Amino acid sequence: MLIVMETANKDTSDQAIVMSPFSVCNEEFVNKQSLKSHEREHRNNSSFICKTCGKNMLQSLLHLTWERNGHPAIENLTEKIPKPTQVPQQQAENLKARLRQAYKAVTRANRNSHMANKERYDRRAKHHSFNVGDYVYLYDPAQKPGLSKKFHFYWTCPYQTTGKLSDLNYEVQGAAAKT
């Protein structure tokens, strides 16, 4: 059973309010999709199940992220908190150990992410090398104060390379001014 009510204020919105059919909660939803997601919570009906571990997820985005990123190492750290019957000193030591383990897991994940991004960048990056005597344009982002950015030329007239300082740095000499 679906209960649909029109909004009271017609000038702000023409949307209908969808009421939850469950007597346990009296929540209101703006659209039917939100209501369906809420109903799955009541029925404990997970549409998206991980093929590897069998974990149930209510949303497809969570499911896709879970399967794409693998099963995060952080999940292993979410064990139940030790019972308060432990000595506070021992509880503190356990907490320190788990925090160190979490820090290492996050550091490892960051390193892997950095390496993946670097590999992706390096696939597209092009190496340019110039010989002495080649003509090149010089990139100059500085502009005179008070002038419009729209009419600023970032690449200035050809310069001739006179020396190679490193793989990325060259010594250039300006060409004769054109008349």
C-alpha positions as CSV (number, residue, x, y, z in Angstrom):
1,M,0.0,0.0,0.0
2,L,1.4,3.4,-1.0
3,I,0.1,6.6,0.5
4,V,0.6,9.8,-1.6
5,M,-0.2,13.2,-0.3
6,E,0.0,16.5,-2.2
7,T,2.1,19.2,-0.6
8,A,0.2,21.9,1.2
9,N,2.2,24.8,-0.3
10,K,1.6,24.8,-4.0
11,D,3.7,27.9,-4.9
12,T,7.0,26.4,-3.5
13,S,6.8,22.9,-4.9
14,D,4.5,20.7,-6.9
15,Q,6.1,17.5,-5.6
16,A,4.0,14.8,-3.8
17,I,5.0,13.4,-0.5
18,V,5.2,9.7,-0.3
19,M,4.4,8.2,3.1
20,S,5.8,4.9,4.4
21,P,3.3,2.1,4.5
22,F,4.9,0.6,7.6
23,S,3.1,1.3,10.8
24,V,6.4,1.2,12.7
25,C,7.7,4.4,11.3
26,N,5.8,7.4,10.0
27,E,8.6,8.7,7.7
28,E,7.9,10.8,4.6
29,F,9.8,10.7,1.3
30,V,10.0,13.0,-1.6
31,N,10.2,10.3,-4.3
32,K,9.3,6.6,-4.7
33,Q,13.0,5.5,-5.0
34,S,13.7,6.7,-1.5
35,L,10.7,4.9,-0.2
36,K,11.8,1.6,-1.9
37,S,15.2,1.9,-0.4
38,H,13.6,2.5,3.0
39,E,11.3,-0.6,2.6
40,R,14.3,-2.8,1.9
41,E,15.7,-1.8,5.3
42,H,12.4,-2.9,7.0
43,R,12.3,-6.2,5.1
44,N,16.1,-6.8,5.4
45,N,16.1,-7.6,1.7
46,S,19.5,-6.8,0.2
47,S,19.4,-6.7,-3.5
48,F,23.2,-6.4,-3.9
49,I,25.3,-9.3,-2.6
50,C,29.1,-9.5,-2.9
51,K,30.2,-12.5,-5.0
52,T,33.4,-13.0,-3.0
53,C,32.3,-12.6,0.7
54,G,28.5,-12.7,0.5
55,K,28.1,-9.3,2.2
56,N,24.7,-7.7,1.7
57,M,24.4,-4.1,0.6
58,L,21.3,-2.0,0.1
59,Q,22.6,0.3,-2.6
60,S,24.2,-0.5,-5.9
61,L,26.9,2.2,-5.5
62,L,28.1,0.7,-2.2
63,H,28.1,-2.7,-3.9
64,L,30.1,-1.5,-6.9
65,T,32.6,0.4,-4.7
66,W,33.0,-2.7,-2.4
67,E,33.7,-5.0,-5.3
68,R,36.0,-2.5,-7.2
69,N,38.2,-1.6,-4.3
70,G,38.4,-5.2,-3.0
71,H,37.6,-6.0,0.6
72,P,39.2,-3.2,2.6
73,A,41.7,-4.1,5.2
74,I,40.0,-1.7,7.5
75,E,37.0,-4.1,7.8
76,N,39.4,-6.5,9.7
77,L,40.0,-3.8,12.3
78,T,36.4,-3.3,13.1
79,E,36.3,-6.1,15.7
80,K,34.1,-5.7,18.7
81,I,35.5,-3.4,21.4
82,P,37.0,-5.5,24.2
83,K,34.8,-6.0,27.2
84,P,35.3,-3.6,30.1
85,T,36.4,-6.5,32.3
86,Q,39.9,-6.0,30.9
87,V,42.4,-3.9,32.9
88,P,42.5,-0.4,31.6
89,Q,46.2,-0.7,30.9
90,Q,45.7,-3.8,28.8
91,Q,42.7,-2.1,27.0
92,A,44.9,0.9,26.2
93,E,47.7,-1.4,24.8
94,N,45.1,-3.2,22.7
95,L,43.8,0.1,21.4
96,K,47.3,1.3,20.6
97,A,48.1,-1.9,18.7
98,R,44.8,-1.7,16.7
99,L,45.5,2.0,15.9
100,R,49.0,1.2,14.7
101,Q,47.5,-1.6,12.5
102,A,44.9,0.9,11.1
103,Y,47.6,3.5,10.4
104,K,49.7,0.9,8.5
105,A,46.7,-0.2,6.5
106,V,45.8,3.4,5.6
107,T,49.4,4.2,4.7
108,R,49.6,1.1,2.5
109,A,46.3,2.0,0.8
110,N,47.5,5.6,0.2
111,R,50.8,4.3,-1.3
112,N,48.9,1.9,-3.6
113,S,46.6,4.7,-4.7
114,H,49.5,7.1,-5.3
115,M,51.3,4.4,-7.5
116,A,48.2,3.7,-9.5
117,N,47.7,7.5,-10.2
118,K,51.3,7.8,-11.1
119,E,51.1,4.9,-13.6
120,R,48.0,6.4,-15.1
121,Y,49.7,9.8,-15.5
122,D,52.9,8.3,-16.9
123,R,51.0,6.5,-19.6
124,R,49.8,9.8,-21.0
125,A,52.8,12.0,-20.3
126,K,55.1,12.8,-23.2
127,H,58.8,13.5,-22.8
128,H,60.0,16.4,-24.9
129,S,63.7,17.0,-25.5
130,F,65.3,19.7,-27.5
131,N,68.7,20.0,-29.1
132,V,71.0,23.0,-28.9
133,G,70.0,25.4,-31.7
134,D,66.3,24.4,-31.8
135,Y,63.8,27.2,-31.8
136,V,61.2,27.0,-28.9
137,Y,58.4,29.1,-27.5
138,L,58.7,30.4,-23.9
139,Y,55.8,30.1,-21.6
140,D,55.4,33.3,-19.6
141,P,52.2,33.4,-17.4
142,A,53.2,36.8,-15.8
143,Q,51.2,39.7,-17.1
144,K,51.5,43.5,-16.6
145,P,49.3,44.8,-13.9
146,G,46.2,46.6,-15.1
147,L,46.0,44.8,-18.4
148,S,43.3,42.4,-19.4
149,K,44.1,38.7,-19.0
150,K,42.0,38.1,-22.1
151,F,44.6,39.7,-24.4
152,H,47.7,38.3,-22.7
153,F,49.9,36.0,-24.8
154,Y,51.3,33.2,-22.7
155,W,53.7,31.8,-25.3
156,T,56.2,34.4,-26.4
157,C,58.1,34.5,-29.7
158,P,60.6,31.9,-30.6
159,Y,63.8,31.6,-28.6
160,Q,66.8,29.6,-29.6
161,T,68.2,27.0,-27.2
162,T,71.9,27.7,-26.4
163,G,72.4,24.9,-23.8
164,K,70.9,22.0,-22.0
165,L,71.1,22.3,-18.2
166,S,69.1,19.2,-17.4
167,D,66.3,17.0,-18.9
168,L,63.8,19.7,-18.1
169,N,65.8,23.0,-18.1
170,Y,67.3,24.7,-21.1
171,E,69.2,27.9,-21.6
172,V,67.5,30.1,-24.3
173,Q,68.5,33.3,-26.1
174,G,65.9,35.7,-27.4
175,A,65.5,36.1,-31.2
176,A,66.0,39.5,-32.8
177,A,63.0,41.8,-32.4
178,K,60.7,41.8,-35.4
179,T,59.9,45.1,-37.0
